[in-house]
Amino acid sequence: MRFAAVLNQDGGTLRTTDISAFADRLRETLETQGHSVQIDIVAGREIAAALKRAAAKPNIDVVIAGGGDGTVSTAASLLMNKKKALAILPAGTMNLFARGLGIPQTLDAALKSFAGSEVTAVDIASANGQPFVHQFSIGMHARMVQLREKMDFGSRLGKMRASVRAAWATIKNPHTLKVTLTVGEAEIITRATGISISNNLFGEGHLPYADNPVGGVLGIYVSVARRRRDLAKLFLVMLRGRWRDSEHVEIHQADKAVLKIHSPVKKFSAVMDGELFKLERETVVEIHPGALNVLVPASTAHAKAA
């Protein structure tokens, strides 16, 4: 196969890696297996343009995105409904979409897995036409990301610590949004501290990512917790993947959801795959089954097919 690799030198693990040496290993690993590869190492501010160039190359079969969930999401949005496949080098803090695809969580292990990988079609979702691979959120999660972005951290571990501090600050001063959520024929009017809509339902017993990337449904999670103690419990439940054990979360599933905000939207933001966006008064979230080709370990591809 013909690969084009784009490595975000400012992204998570790659920031503290000898990226030139890693690029050499990447080239050697793929060429030894009979593949060809073009490698582009860029700064974070240049990642979108570099991925766009890679996706537009006519002689490429697979685009490798090396970075965090934001980098991966950008690459996926460019490859949605295209024949070219996405390969992921997980260099972010959580790498949640990569985890759901069964991709090894270290750079070298993920690289070695390419040799025995297969292209398979998985689902991708969109919010008002903007694709995302993992999650669209409003409320607590978006507030947490806003606070974390104001903190200084220079490593993956530093970002995780900043996330915990931001989460605690959010819990101490929770905001609520008055919303109408339409799921199928049901209309839910509520005041929520948070709503997350995921590309397929989150699995149980682990970090929030989908076990089945071809389930064909959105996972819709509505937090109705208000008190600090309940919000703190909910945060721990989320980390442990025990959503269904919480009395403070309503869970729905559908192929489409419409979210209408009645609170002043200027006070709030939305977050998609870890990146902040302007919150619109109305957001239509949809799932697009099989619209993204990805390179995954052969064992994972066979398991999903089964």
LINDA-V917237 format. One line per field, one symbol per residue. ss: DSSP state (@ for helix, = for strand, . for the rest). psi: psi as a letter, one per 20 degrees, with the letter a starting at -180 (. if undefined). A space follows every 10 residues. Layout:
ss->???
psi->???
This chain:
ss->.=======.. .@@@@...@@ @@@@@@@@@@ @@...===== ==.@@@@@@@ @@@@@@.... .======.@@ @@@@@@@@@. ....====== .....@@@@@ ......@@@@ @@@@@@==== =======..= ==..=====@ @@@@@@@@@. .....@@@@@ @@@@@@@@@@ @@....==== ===..===== ==.======. .=.......= .......=== ===....@@@ @@@@@@@@@@ ..@@@...== ====.===== =...@@@.== ==..====.. .========= =======@@@ @@@@@.
psi->qoqopopoij odhhhjqnhg hghghggggg hhjjrqpppo prrhijgghg hggghipikp hpppooaahg ggggghhhip kqhqqpqpoo jaghlhghgh ikpqjqghgg ghhhhkrqpq prqqrqolio qqhfqpqrcg gggggghhhi qpqjrghhhg ghggghgghg hhmqqqppqp ooocippppr oqiqppoqnq pqrqjaqnqp hojkhjqqpo oopjqgqggh hgghghgghi klgiipijpp prqriqqpop pirohhirrq pplipqqppq hppopqqnpk jppqoqqhhg ghghh.
